[in-house]
Amino acid sequence: MTLAEPVRSKLRNAREALEEEGALLSQTKLAECYTLFRERFGPQKLQELDGPNLLETMHLHGSRDSLVYWLEFKDDEDLPGVFGSIAGGSALKFGIYRRKETGVWMTGHAAKQIELSTEDAIGIARRHRDQLVAASALLDSFSEGGSDEDYAGLQKRMEEVAPDVQDSAWGHKYLSLLHHTKLDDYHSDEFHDFHLVKTLQIPPSGRGKYIPAGRFVSMAAELGVPLSHLGTILNRANGKPRRVWRVGTRVTSNGQADVSIWELMRHAGNVAIGWEDLGDLSWVEKKRESKDELKRRMSALTYYAASPQVASRKAGEVFSFLFGMDEGDIVLAADGSRVLGIGKVSGPYSYDPHGLGAAPHRRAVEWLDAAEWSLPRSNEGLRTTFYPIRDPENRVAIEGRLLNPAPEPPSVVVPATARTRAKVRLDGVPGRLQGILDRKGQAILYGPPGTGKTYWARKAARDLAALAAFGAHYDAINETEQAEIEGNGGPALVRSCTFHPSYGYEDFLEGFRPTSGSSGQLSFERRDGMFKRLCREAAEHPDREFYLLVDEINRGDIPRIFGELITLLEMDKRGHSLNLPVSGEVFSVPANVRIIGTMNTADRSIALLDTALRRRFGFVELLPDTQILADAVTGGVPLGPWLRNLNARIREHVGRDARNLQVGHAYLMDRGQPVSDPVRLARIIAEDIIPLLEEYCYEDYEALERILGKGLIDSANQKVRSDLFLAGRVEDLLAALVAQFPDIVTTLGAVAHAEDAPEIDPDDEQDDAP
């Protein structure tokens, strides 16, 4: 098996991130864990036990020394919780347990439990032991590196020798801990299929926990990692299992197909379904009674009067739309066999009777791919509004699209008359800000320099203001509407200011300012501050949301700037009024005003902010994200590994609060992409990063040398080797960067790009060097 390059790259990035975090156990530690488990619970040990001792060693949940405890709950130095979880469900998943209240052993099913005598319980424990021993012996004789057919044969033999335990999650985990080079750490079929599809593999045919194992063994060998590491890497890269759904893009109105609403859905950031006659479905709950009521109402619709079975099936589709589809699931917008877009569900159900024609029921979606194509097998849900995609070949094709999404087609401005005003949930950092703003009204993005705080604050404010005013994201509205967001020709919905030491109450709320009259005589005039003007205009336009971006909010004297406003900011105080001390005017903060601040923690920790302010703001931290730099290698410097190592040295040597003094990934970005020009990278190092680190180290050149290395810093003479910044020495400067962290050239990304690294043209360098 050979993994596709996009998959290898994704797994490589996940592996490097985990290694940086120290989240992967060393080979030595893994061997110690496996040895200890075998010594305590291996086949030989279990065969030495019998009677009550066997029963309690295997199945006594109340004992931290029992097998069931080690398999489900153990997570410490002896056996860290990295060998696959079997959490969830009841104790009956082990086939037997002792009830805490009575001390009686129980078996059966949750709805029909059976009491056992101690002897009967011991009999079950013996049967479990004998089957585990037989299954382990079978694996002893099984050769490593088996094919799908070999593992299918293993599955068949497992069912014969261990019928009671082989298909259980705990039985599989027990055997995987003993045979860790032959079995993976996934103990459910769902996880097996999910991760194989995410790596663009069609799962082998047949049902059983042992059939897919060969794929994971082969994958681990190709990546050069232990099977246990592979599971952790796949979990980081792929997340938890997600379902895939197909939603039709033709609205069902009064039982008839209508026009396509795909473009409207794409630009509104949601998927939508019809059945507008049902009204708002917020009353529906994830309960049988609620589902039955939904079926009754569906059957009462005139166009289903003669088709109760169809009505029942359609009610099931609607119920799945409400509750079967979770946030994070993938959804296809499709018109017949044509897939028009792929998105990720990002919000709960919302209802808008006026948006998207006759499709008032919707879920927020982040569109990931918006180019037309067709599934390889057009056999799923073509005549159904909402349908789960299960065919492995189709799901692999979808994953392939997500790994290499097509460029988005030219933006189509959505007509204002066709937009939705339903609450759309944003994704990522804007989504986190949105949640805080809905709850508190104010948020602060904080973190080290270069982490994108201002960018995300502005993007979130623009999108939220556009969605509230025009029912579409900022990029999907027309130029006139964008101008309204920015305030060209009217009150701006998004405004900004920057706090600094001289910024005061009179700038923000109101105060007296010097002015020169017609006679030239100096006088003072009372003027409204920018926030007071914003609040007045927000009160005049209650159908809009107004956003104030305060850059460098921590650089101002916040208690002085905000004054009595600090009380009115609370959401439950919005609309309440007080008299301003300067003008005596009645003032209040409208409910449609939001504040987003940015704060550079290299200047000041949030712990130093005024307590009253911290209580009224929600906080979102942004840290350096080297994953954004992916596998970029510029001038021989692997950007992601280099920045990770640099920040590790900063945390180690800068001292107190070093976490807030790291270098952000944005320093190494150019127009949204990792910087690719070696000359530009050299300029960034010389003009941005080194001066920043000099400031952090406060003339401590020894600390600076420990961070950047002797190649760049001469601590004896307390200076930076600035001769490396001269024209013609770009290669020497970049070599000095790598020399401080020589092992970064051995990362998978660096090795993969080594042969393709562009050479630096000395003539170009002469022209562009700093």
C-alpha distance (Angstrom), angle and dihedral (degrees) to the residues before:
residue distance angle dihedral
M1 . . .
T2 3.79 . .
L3 3.78 119.6 .
A4 3.78 117.7 -132.8
E5 3.79 112.2 -104.8
P6 3.84 95.3 -114.5
V7 3.81 88.1 54.2
R8 3.80 92.7 47.4
S9 3.78 90.3 49.5
K10 3.81 92.2 49.6
L11 3.80 92.6 49.1
R12 3.78 91.6 44.4
N13 3.80 91.0 55.1
A14 3.79 90.8 48.4
R15 3.79 91.2 49.5
E16 3.80 93.0 50.2
A17 3.81 91.6 49.1
L18 3.81 91.2 50.4
E19 3.79 91.6 47.8
E20 3.78 90.2 50.8
E21 3.80 89.5 53.0
G22 3.80 92.3 46.5
A23 3.80 88.9 -121.8
L24 3.83 96.2 136.0
L25 3.80 116.5 80.7
S26 3.78 116.6 -128.9
Q27 3.79 118.6 -107.4
T28 3.80 88.3 -110.7
K29 3.80 92.9 53.4
L30 3.80 91.8 46.8
A31 3.79 90.2 52.7
E32 3.82 90.5 50.3
C33 3.82 91.2 51.8
Y34 3.80 93.6 49.2
T35 3.81 92.1 46.4
L36 3.80 92.9 49.2
F37 3.80 92.4 49.3
R38 3.80 91.8 50.2
E39 3.81 91.6 48.3
R40 3.80 91.4 53.1
F41 3.81 103.0 35.9
G42 3.80 109.1 8.2
P43 3.84 120.9 130.9
Q44 3.80 93.1 -94.9
K45 3.81 91.6 52.4
L46 3.81 93.6 47.3
Q47 3.80 91.3 49.0
E48 3.80 89.5 57.2
L49 3.81 90.8 59.5
D50 3.79 131.3 77.5
G51 3.77 142.7 155.6
P52 3.81 120.6 18.2
N53 3.81 90.4 -17.2
L54 3.82 91.0 59.6
L55 3.81 91.9 44.3
E56 3.80 94.6 51.6
T57 3.82 95.3 40.1
M58 3.77 90.4 55.0
H59 3.81 105.2 32.3
L60 3.82 114.2 17.2
H61 3.81 104.3 116.5
G62 3.78 92.5 -172.9
S63 3.80 91.6 64.1
R64 3.80 121.4 80.9
D65 3.79 87.2 -154.9
S66 3.81 95.9 60.4
L67 3.78 126.1 106.2
V68 3.81 93.1 -121.7
Y69 3.82 90.7 53.4
W70 3.81 92.4 50.3
L71 3.77 91.9 48.0
E72 3.81 97.8 47.4
F73 3.80 109.1 23.5
K74 3.81 111.0 16.2
D75 3.82 110.5 118.4
D76 3.78 113.6 149.9
E77 3.78 142.1 95.6
D78 3.81 92.2 -62.7
L79 3.81 95.1 51.6
P80 3.83 115.9 3.8
G81 3.79 116.0 -155.5
V82 3.81 95.9 -105.6
F83 3.80 100.2 103.7
G84 3.79 98.7 86.3
S85 3.78 127.4 -71.5
I86 3.80 125.1 -104.7
A87 3.80 93.4 177.2
G88 3.79 120.8 138.4
G89 3.76 134.5 58.3
S90 3.77 125.3 57.6
A91 3.78 132.3 -60.7
L92 3.80 87.4 -96.7
K93 3.81 88.6 79.8
F94 3.82 85.2 81.3
G95 3.80 89.4 56.6
I96 3.78 93.2 -118.8
Y97 3.83 139.2 37.9
R98 3.78 140.0 166.3
R99 3.81 113.7 -115.1
K100 3.78 111.7 -124.2
E101 3.81 97.0 -143.6
T102 3.81 97.6 51.0
G103 3.80 105.7 17.7
V104 3.83 88.3 -128.9
W105 3.81 119.8 139.5
M106 3.81 113.4 -119.5
T107 3.81 137.1 -164.9
G108 3.81 136.7 165.3
H109 3.80 127.3 68.6
A110 3.78 131.9 -41.2
A111 3.81 92.4 -103.3
K112 3.80 93.9 42.1
Q113 3.79 113.8 31.5
I114 3.79 122.0 178.6
E115 3.79 127.1 -150.8
L116 3.80 116.3 -129.7
S117 3.74 132.7 -155.6
T118 3.80 114.8 -126.2
E119 3.81 90.0 -107.1
D120 3.79 92.3 52.1
A121 3.79 90.0 48.1
I122 3.80 90.2 50.9
G123 3.79 88.4 51.2
I124 3.81 90.8 56.3
A125 3.82 91.0 47.3
R126 3.84 89.6 51.5
R127 3.78 90.8 50.9
H128 3.81 91.3 49.4
R129 3.79 90.9 47.9
D130 3.79 94.1 48.9
Q131 3.80 92.1 48.8
L132 3.81 93.1 48.1
V133 3.82 90.0 49.6
A134 3.81 91.7 49.1
A135 3.82 92.2 46.7
S136 3.80 91.1 49.3
A137 3.82 91.0 50.5
L138 3.79 88.8 50.9
L139 3.81 90.0 53.7
D140 3.83 90.6 47.1
S141 3.78 88.4 63.0
F142 3.80 94.9 41.8
S143 3.80 114.3 102.4
E144 3.81 120.8 -124.7
G145 3.79 118.4 -115.6
G146 3.80 95.4 37.0
S147 3.79 123.4 171.4
D148 3.81 127.3 -120.1
E149 3.79 87.8 -93.1
D150 3.81 91.7 51.6
Y151 3.79 91.9 51.7
A152 3.81 90.8 45.5
G153 3.80 86.9 56.6
L154 3.80 89.5 48.4
Q155 3.80 89.2 52.2
K156 3.80 91.3 53.7
R157 3.81 92.6 49.5
M158 3.82 90.7 46.9
E159 3.77 90.5 56.4
E160 3.79 88.7 52.8
V161 3.83 100.1 47.2
A162 3.84 99.9 32.5
P163 3.81 108.8 25.5
D164 3.81 95.2 155.0
V165 3.81 100.9 46.6
Q166 3.83 109.2 23.2
D167 3.80 95.4 82.4
S168 3.80 95.1 42.6
A169 3.80 120.3 99.8
W170 3.80 91.3 -129.5
G171 3.78 93.1 50.2
H172 3.78 91.4 50.3
K173 3.81 91.9 48.0
Y174 3.80 91.4 49.4
L175 3.80 91.3 53.2
S176 3.82 93.7 43.0
L177 3.81 91.0 55.4
L178 3.79 89.8 53.6
H179 3.82 96.3 40.3
H180 3.78 101.0 33.5
T181 3.81 95.0 156.3
K182 3.82 93.2 55.6
L183 3.82 104.8 36.2
D184 3.80 129.2 49.4
D185 3.81 127.0 -132.6
Y186 3.81 96.5 -110.5
H187 3.78 110.0 106.0
S188 3.81 100.2 -176.2
D189 3.79 133.5 64.7
E190 3.80 90.4 -131.5
F191 3.81 92.4 61.0
H192 3.80 92.1 45.2
D193 3.79 93.8 53.7
F194 3.80 94.5 40.8
H195 3.80 96.2 53.9
L196 3.77 94.3 42.5
V197 3.79 90.8 52.9
K198 3.81 90.4 46.4
T199 3.81 87.9 56.5
L200 3.83 89.8 50.5
Q201 3.81 95.4 -106.0
I202 3.78 124.8 133.5
P203 3.82 104.0 -133.0
P204 3.81 115.5 -114.6
S205 3.79 115.2 -96.8
G206 3.78 120.0 -99.6
R207 3.76 133.4 55.8
G208 3.77 123.8 -95.1
K209 3.80 142.4 92.9
Y210 3.81 94.5 -109.1
I211 3.81 101.1 50.0
P212 3.86 96.3 75.3
A213 3.81 95.3 43.9
G214 3.80 94.1 94.1
R215 3.80 90.4 61.0
F216 3.79 91.7 56.4
V217 3.81 92.2 44.4
S218 3.81 89.3 52.9
M219 3.81 92.1 45.7
A220 3.81 92.3 51.5
A221 3.80 90.6 49.6
E222 3.79 91.9 50.5
L223 3.80 91.5 50.8
G224 3.80 92.9 42.0
V225 3.81 95.0 -124.9
P226 3.82 135.1 120.8
L227 3.80 116.1 -98.6
S228 3.80 90.0 -111.3
H229 3.79 90.9 55.7
L230 3.79 90.3 47.8
G231 3.80 91.6 59.3
T232 3.80 91.8 50.9
I233 3.81 91.5 46.8
L234 3.81 92.9 49.2
N235 3.79 90.9 48.5
R236 3.80 90.8 52.8
A237 3.79 93.8 45.4
N238 3.81 98.9 42.2
G239 3.79 106.9 24.0
K240 3.77 121.3 -149.2
P241 3.82 123.0 -27.9
R242 3.78 113.9 -72.3
R243 3.77 130.7 -169.8
V244 3.80 126.6 -128.1
W245 3.81 122.6 -135.7
R246 3.77 136.0 -171.2
V247 3.81 119.3 -143.4
G248 3.78 122.4 -172.5
T249 3.78 117.6 -125.4
R250 3.78 97.7 -149.6
V251 3.77 112.3 91.2
T252 3.80 118.1 -123.1
S253 3.78 106.8 -139.5
N254 3.80 120.8 173.5
G255 3.78 89.2 -16.9
Q256 3.82 94.4 -55.3
A257 3.81 130.8 107.5
D258 3.78 112.3 -113.3
V259 3.81 136.1 -177.1
S260 3.80 123.9 -44.3
I261 3.80 115.7 -91.5
W262 3.81 95.3 -171.5
E263 3.81 97.6 116.5
L264 3.78 90.4 47.5
M265 3.80 91.6 50.4
R266 3.78 92.2 46.8
H267 3.77 95.1 53.8
A268 3.80 95.6 37.5
G269 3.81 89.2 54.2
N270 3.79 97.9 -124.9
V271 3.78 147.9 87.5
A272 3.77 118.3 -121.8
I273 3.79 140.0 -168.0
G274 3.79 131.9 -161.8
W275 3.81 131.7 -129.7
E276 3.78 89.7 116.8
D277 3.82 89.4 169.5
L278 3.82 89.0 72.8
G279 3.81 91.0 66.9
D280 3.78 124.2 -156.1
L281 3.82 109.6 -6.4
S282 3.80 96.7 -164.8
W283 3.80 87.5 113.2
V284 3.81 92.1 66.3
E285 3.80 114.1 103.8
K286 3.77 132.2 -167.8
K287 3.78 91.8 -99.8
R288 3.78 135.7 109.2
E289 3.81 92.6 -119.2
S290 3.80 91.1 52.5
K291 3.79 92.3 48.8
D292 3.79 90.7 49.8
E293 3.82 90.5 52.0
L294 3.80 89.8 50.5
K295 3.81 89.3 53.3
R296 3.79 90.4 49.9
R297 3.81 92.2 51.9
M298 3.81 91.6 45.6
S299 3.80 90.7 51.3
A300 3.80 89.6 51.5
L301 3.81 92.0 61.2
T302 3.79 109.9 108.4
Y303 3.79 95.3 -126.4
Y304 3.84 91.4 56.8
A305 3.80 97.0 42.1
A306 3.81 92.6 108.3
S307 3.82 96.0 36.8
P308 3.82 110.7 59.5
Q309 3.82 92.0 160.9
V310 3.81 91.6 53.9
A311 3.81 90.0 47.2
S312 3.80 90.6 51.9
R313 3.80 91.6 49.7
K314 3.79 92.5 47.9
A315 3.79 91.0 49.0
G316 3.80 86.7 55.8
E317 3.80 89.6 53.8
V318 3.79 91.8 51.9
F319 3.81 91.4 46.4
S320 3.81 90.1 51.9
F321 3.81 89.5 49.5
L322 3.80 89.0 54.3
F323 3.79 100.6 41.1
G324 3.80 112.8 0.5
M325 3.79 93.0 64.6
D326 3.79 111.2 70.1
E327 3.77 129.8 -164.1
G328 3.79 106.6 -86.7
D329 3.80 94.3 33.7
I330 3.80 118.4 126.8
V331 3.80 119.5 -115.8
L332 3.80 130.2 -167.3
A333 3.78 120.1 -150.7
A334 3.79 103.7 -148.2
D335 3.77 140.0 175.8
G336 3.78 105.3 -158.2
S337 3.81 107.3 -55.1
R338 3.82 92.8 -16.1
V339 3.79 117.3 98.2
L340 3.81 109.0 -149.3
G341 3.79 100.7 178.8
I342 3.79 145.7 -5.0
G343 3.79 120.9 -142.5
K344 3.78 144.3 167.0
V345 3.80 118.5 -120.7
S346 3.80 108.3 -117.0
G347 3.78 106.7 170.9
P348 3.81 148.7 29.2
Y349 3.79 128.8 -95.7
S350 3.78 118.2 -62.4
Y351 3.79 132.5 178.7
D352 3.78 127.5 -140.8
P353 3.81 116.8 168.9
H354 3.81 92.5 -171.1
G355 3.80 103.7 47.4
L356 3.80 132.7 84.9
G357 3.76 96.5 8.8
A358 3.80 111.6 -90.2
A359 3.83 96.1 -8.4
P360 3.81 104.6 94.3
H361 3.82 97.8 154.1
R362 3.78 112.5 83.4
R363 3.78 149.0 162.5
A364 3.81 124.0 -154.2
V365 3.80 113.9 -111.4
E366 3.79 136.2 -173.8
W367 3.80 104.7 -142.3
L368 3.80 111.9 -136.4
D369 3.82 102.0 174.5
A370 3.79 125.8 19.9
A371 3.80 105.9 178.2
E372 3.79 125.9 110.3
W373 3.81 119.7 -108.4
S374 3.80 140.4 136.0
L375 3.78 132.8 -111.2
P376 3.80 114.2 -115.1
R377 3.81 90.9 -123.4
S378 3.80 113.0 39.9
N379 3.77 93.6 -167.6
E380 3.77 103.5 108.5
G381 3.77 127.4 88.6
L382 3.80 100.2 -33.5
R383 3.80 91.7 149.9
T384 3.78 95.4 35.0
T385 3.80 127.7 91.4
F386 3.79 95.7 -146.0
Y387 3.78 123.6 17.6
P388 3.85 139.3 156.9
I389 3.81 115.9 -115.3
R390 3.81 108.5 -135.8
D391 3.80 106.5 154.3
P392 3.85 106.0 113.6
E393 3.80 93.4 -144.2
N394 3.79 90.9 54.8
R395 3.78 92.6 46.2
V396 3.80 92.4 50.7
A397 3.81 89.0 51.0
I398 3.81 89.6 51.8
E399 3.81 91.7 50.5
G400 3.78 89.4 50.1
R401 3.79 89.3 55.9
L402 3.80 91.6 48.8
L403 3.80 91.7 51.9
N404 3.81 90.5 50.6
P405 3.81 106.2 24.2
A406 3.78 116.2 -169.5
P407 3.81 117.4 -113.4
E408 3.77 109.6 -90.5
P409 3.81 112.7 -102.4
P410 3.80 118.8 -114.1
S411 3.77 111.3 -63.3
V412 3.78 115.2 -95.9
V413 3.78 113.5 -152.3
V414 3.78 109.9 -130.6
P415 3.81 114.1 -128.6
A416 3.78 109.9 -112.0
T417 3.81 91.8 -128.5
A418 3.81 92.0 59.7
R419 3.78 100.8 47.7
T420 3.76 129.5 110.6
R421 3.78 125.2 -121.3
A422 3.80 92.9 -165.3
K423 3.78 117.0 127.1
V424 3.79 107.2 -90.1
R425 3.78 117.9 -160.1
L426 3.77 113.9 -138.7
D427 3.78 122.1 -142.5
G428 3.79 133.8 -125.9
V429 3.81 120.2 -2.0
P430 3.84 93.7 -10.6
G431 3.81 88.4 52.2
R432 3.80 91.6 53.0
L433 3.81 90.1 49.2
Q434 3.80 90.4 47.9
G435 3.80 91.6 54.6
I436 3.81 92.3 50.8
L437 3.80 93.6 45.1
D438 3.81 91.4 51.2
R439 3.78 89.6 51.9
K440 3.80 103.8 36.3
G441 3.80 108.2 9.9
Q442 3.81 92.8 -130.6
A443 3.79 133.2 68.1
I444 3.78 137.3 175.6
L445 3.79 125.5 -151.3
Y446 3.78 107.9 -152.2
G447 3.76 137.0 177.0
P448 3.80 145.8 103.2
P449 3.80 119.8 -44.3
G450 3.77 117.7 -77.7
T451 3.80 98.5 30.1
G452 3.82 96.9 116.0
K453 3.80 100.4 -103.8
T454 3.80 97.6 146.0
Y455 3.80 92.2 41.6
W456 3.81 93.8 53.6
A457 3.81 93.3 42.2
R458 3.80 91.9 54.0
K459 3.80 94.4 42.9
A460 3.80 92.4 50.3
A461 3.81 93.2 46.9
R462 3.80 93.5 48.7
D463 3.80 94.1 48.2
L464 3.80 94.9 44.5
A465 3.80 92.9 47.6
A466 3.81 91.1 47.0
L467 3.79 93.3 47.9
A468 3.81 92.2 49.5
A469 3.80 93.8 46.2
F470 3.79 104.1 33.3
G471 3.81 107.9 12.6
A472 3.81 95.7 -117.4
H473 3.80 139.7 81.4
Y474 3.80 117.1 -87.8
D475 3.82 94.0 -103.8
A476 3.82 91.5 52.6
I477 3.80 98.3 55.4
N478 3.79 125.3 85.5
E479 3.79 126.8 -99.0
T480 3.79 94.0 -100.3
E481 3.79 91.1 54.2
Q482 3.80 91.7 44.9
A483 3.79 87.6 53.2
E484 3.81 89.0 55.5
I485 3.80 89.7 53.6
E486 3.80 89.3 52.3
G487 3.80 93.9 40.9
N488 3.79 101.3 -115.8
G489 3.79 103.6 160.1
G490 3.80 96.6 -4.4
P491 3.80 145.7 29.4
A492 3.81 109.3 -37.9
L493 3.79 114.7 -124.8
V494 3.82 90.8 -156.8
R495 3.80 118.3 43.7
S496 3.75 133.3 167.6
C497 3.76 142.4 -159.9
T498 3.78 136.7 170.9
F499 3.77 123.3 -129.4
H500 3.80 118.9 -139.0
P501 3.82 135.5 163.4
S502 3.85 93.5 -84.9
Y503 3.82 95.2 45.5
G504 3.80 108.6 110.5
Y505 3.77 149.6 176.7
E506 3.80 90.5 -86.6
D507 3.82 90.3 59.1
F508 3.78 93.9 47.1
L509 3.82 105.5 35.9
E510 3.79 114.4 1.3
G511 3.78 142.5 -49.4
F512 3.77 147.0 138.3
R513 3.77 120.5 -69.3
P514 3.83 128.3 -171.4
T515 3.80 115.6 -107.3
S516 3.78 135.6 174.7
G517 3.79 118.0 -127.5
S518 3.79 128.0 -146.6
S519 3.80 89.6 -87.7
G520 3.79 90.6 53.2
Q521 3.79 92.4 -113.0
L522 3.79 114.9 143.1
S523 3.80 116.4 -120.4
F524 3.77 138.6 158.8
E525 3.78 124.2 -109.8
R526 3.78 127.2 -166.9
R527 3.81 111.6 -123.8
D528 3.77 133.9 -177.1
G529 3.79 116.4 -116.0
M530 3.77 123.1 -126.5
F531 3.81 96.1 -99.7
K532 3.80 92.5 50.1
R533 3.82 90.0 52.0
L534 3.80 90.5 48.0
C535 3.81 92.2 51.6
R536 3.80 91.8 48.7
E537 3.80 91.9 52.1
A538 3.81 91.7 44.1
A539 3.81 89.5 55.0
E540 3.82 89.0 52.0
H541 3.84 91.7 51.3
P542 3.83 106.2 41.3
D543 3.83 91.1 162.9
R544 3.82 90.5 66.6
E545 3.79 132.6 67.3
F546 3.81 116.9 -132.3
Y547 3.79 122.4 -153.0
L548 3.79 129.2 -162.7
L549 3.80 117.5 -163.8
V550 3.80 112.8 -157.4
D551 3.78 109.9 -166.7
E552 3.82 118.0 -157.9
I553 3.79 89.9 8.0
N554 3.81 91.8 172.2
R555 3.83 93.7 59.3
G556 3.78 92.8 70.8
D557 3.80 129.6 75.6
I558 3.80 90.8 -103.1
P559 3.84 100.9 -171.0
R560 3.81 89.3 50.9
I561 3.81 94.5 45.0
F562 3.80 95.8 47.8
G563 3.78 98.2 36.7
E564 3.81 112.9 164.2
L565 3.81 88.6 -8.3
I566 3.80 88.3 84.4
T567 3.82 89.3 78.6
L568 3.80 96.0 48.2
L569 3.80 93.7 52.3
E570 3.80 93.6 75.2
M571 3.80 111.3 102.9
D572 3.79 93.5 -126.3
K573 3.83 89.2 51.4
R574 3.81 94.7 51.9
G575 3.79 108.9 121.9
H576 3.81 92.3 22.5
S577 3.79 112.8 120.4
L578 3.78 140.2 -146.5
N579 3.80 136.5 176.5
L580 3.77 115.5 -98.2
P581 3.83 112.2 -127.6
V582 3.83 96.6 -134.1
S583 3.81 103.3 44.9
G584 3.78 99.5 16.4
E585 3.80 88.1 -133.2
V586 3.78 122.0 146.7
F587 3.80 109.5 -107.6
S588 3.79 135.3 -176.0
V589 3.82 137.1 166.9
P590 3.82 110.9 -119.9
A591 3.80 120.0 -131.5
N592 3.82 91.1 -117.6
V593 3.81 95.0 65.1
R594 3.81 120.7 100.3
I595 3.81 130.0 -176.5
I596 3.80 125.2 -155.2
G597 3.78 117.2 -174.7
T598 3.78 130.0 -172.0
M599 3.76 122.7 -148.6
N600 3.78 129.9 -169.8
T601 3.80 106.6 -145.7
A602 3.79 90.2 -160.5
D603 3.81 84.8 73.9
R604 3.78 100.3 39.0
S605 3.80 138.3 -5.0
I606 3.80 119.1 -122.6
A607 3.81 85.7 -123.0
L608 3.82 87.1 72.4
L609 3.79 94.7 54.4
D610 3.76 119.3 109.9
T611 3.81 109.1 -83.1
A612 3.80 93.7 -131.3
L613 3.79 90.2 52.3
R614 3.82 93.6 49.2
R615 3.80 89.7 53.0
R616 3.80 92.6 54.6
F617 3.80 97.7 44.9
G618 3.79 130.3 65.2
F619 3.79 117.1 -141.2
V620 3.80 133.8 -138.6
E621 3.79 117.1 -171.9
L622 3.80 120.8 -147.3
L623 3.81 116.8 -164.9
P624 3.80 130.0 179.7
D625 3.80 108.8 -69.4
T626 3.78 109.6 -158.1
Q627 3.80 91.2 178.1
I628 3.80 87.1 76.6
L629 3.80 87.7 64.2
A630 3.81 88.5 56.0
D631 3.83 112.0 177.3
A632 3.80 95.8 -25.6
V633 3.81 113.2 151.5
T634 3.80 116.5 -175.4
G635 3.78 122.6 -175.7
G636 3.79 88.9 -16.2
V637 3.82 92.8 -52.2
P638 3.84 114.8 120.9
L639 3.81 96.1 -143.1
G640 3.81 99.9 -156.8
P641 3.83 97.4 47.6
W642 3.81 91.0 41.6
L643 3.81 92.9 53.4
R644 3.82 91.7 44.8
N645 3.81 91.0 52.7
L646 3.80 92.4 44.1
N647 3.80 91.7 53.3
A648 3.81 90.9 46.0
R649 3.83 88.5 56.1
I650 3.80 90.8 47.1
R651 3.82 90.9 52.6
E652 3.79 89.7 48.2
H653 3.80 100.9 45.4
V654 3.79 111.0 23.2
G655 3.79 93.8 69.2
R656 3.75 130.8 -148.6
D657 3.80 117.0 27.8
A658 3.82 90.4 8.7
R659 3.79 90.0 143.6
N660 3.79 88.2 69.1
L661 3.81 92.3 47.7
Q662 3.78 99.2 62.4
V663 3.79 123.9 125.2
G664 3.79 115.1 -104.8
H665 3.78 125.3 -130.0
A666 3.81 92.0 -120.4
Y667 3.80 89.6 76.5
L668 3.81 87.5 68.0
M669 3.81 95.3 45.3
D670 3.79 128.3 94.6
R671 3.82 119.1 -167.9
G672 3.76 91.6 -20.6
Q673 3.83 95.2 -48.1
P674 3.83 132.7 91.2
V675 3.80 108.8 -87.1
S676 3.79 107.8 -96.8
D677 3.81 102.9 -179.4
P678 3.86 112.8 89.5
V679 3.81 91.0 -152.5
R680 3.80 91.6 53.7
L681 3.81 90.2 46.7
A682 3.80 89.9 52.7
R683 3.79 89.7 50.8
I684 3.81 91.6 51.0
I685 3.80 91.2 51.2
A686 3.81 93.2 47.2
E687 3.79 99.7 40.7
D688 3.81 104.7 29.9
I689 3.79 116.2 18.6
I690 3.80 103.0 37.4
P691 3.85 93.8 48.0
L692 3.81 88.7 48.3
L693 3.81 91.4 52.3
E694 3.80 91.1 46.0
E695 3.79 87.6 57.2
Y696 3.81 91.6 48.6
C697 3.79 93.0 51.1
Y698 3.81 96.1 49.2
E699 3.81 96.4 -141.0
D700 3.81 90.9 -44.9
Y701 3.80 97.0 136.5
E702 3.77 93.0 175.3
A703 3.79 90.1 61.4
L704 3.79 89.6 44.0
E705 3.80 89.9 52.2
R706 3.81 91.5 50.5
I707 3.80 88.5 53.9
L708 3.81 101.2 42.3
G709 3.81 102.3 21.1
K710 3.78 136.7 -123.1
G711 3.77 91.2 -74.4
L712 3.81 89.8 70.5
I713 3.80 104.8 23.4
D714 3.81 129.4 53.3
S715 3.80 101.3 -161.9
A716 3.82 93.9 176.5
N717 3.81 90.6 62.4
Q718 3.80 93.3 30.2
K719 3.78 97.1 -124.8
V720 3.75 144.7 112.8
R721 3.79 114.6 -111.4
S722 3.79 91.8 -113.4
D723 3.80 92.4 170.8
L724 3.83 85.6 80.5
F725 3.81 88.1 66.8
L726 3.79 93.4 62.6
A727 3.78 123.1 109.4
G728 3.77 112.2 -83.7
R729 3.82 95.5 27.7
V730 3.79 101.4 85.9
E731 3.81 91.7 112.6
D732 3.82 90.9 51.5
L733 3.80 91.9 49.8
L734 3.80 93.4 49.8
A735 3.81 91.0 44.8
A736 3.82 88.5 54.8
L737 3.80 89.5 53.6
V738 3.80 91.8 54.1
A739 3.82 93.6 42.4
Q740 3.80 90.9 66.1
F741 3.82 90.3 57.8
P742 3.82 103.3 26.3
D743 3.78 95.3 167.3
I744 3.81 92.2 66.1
V745 3.80 89.1 79.0
T746 3.80 87.3 64.6
T747 3.79 94.1 59.5
L748 3.77 115.1 115.0
G749 3.79 92.6 -113.4
A750 3.80 94.0 51.0
V751 3.79 93.1 48.2
A752 3.81 92.1 47.4
H753 3.80 91.3 52.4
A754 3.80 98.4 39.7
E755 3.78 95.0 94.2
D756 3.81 92.4 47.3
A757 3.80 98.4 47.8
P758 3.82 109.3 129.9
E759 3.75 118.7 -121.2
I760 3.81 118.1 -121.6
D761 3.78 113.6 -116.2
P762 3.82 106.9 -135.0
D763 3.79 90.8 -148.9
D764 3.79 92.7 53.8
E765 3.77 89.7 45.4
Q766 3.78 91.0 53.0
D767 3.79 90.2 54.8
D768 3.80 97.7 45.2
A769 3.78 106.3 29.4
P770 3.79 117.7 122.0
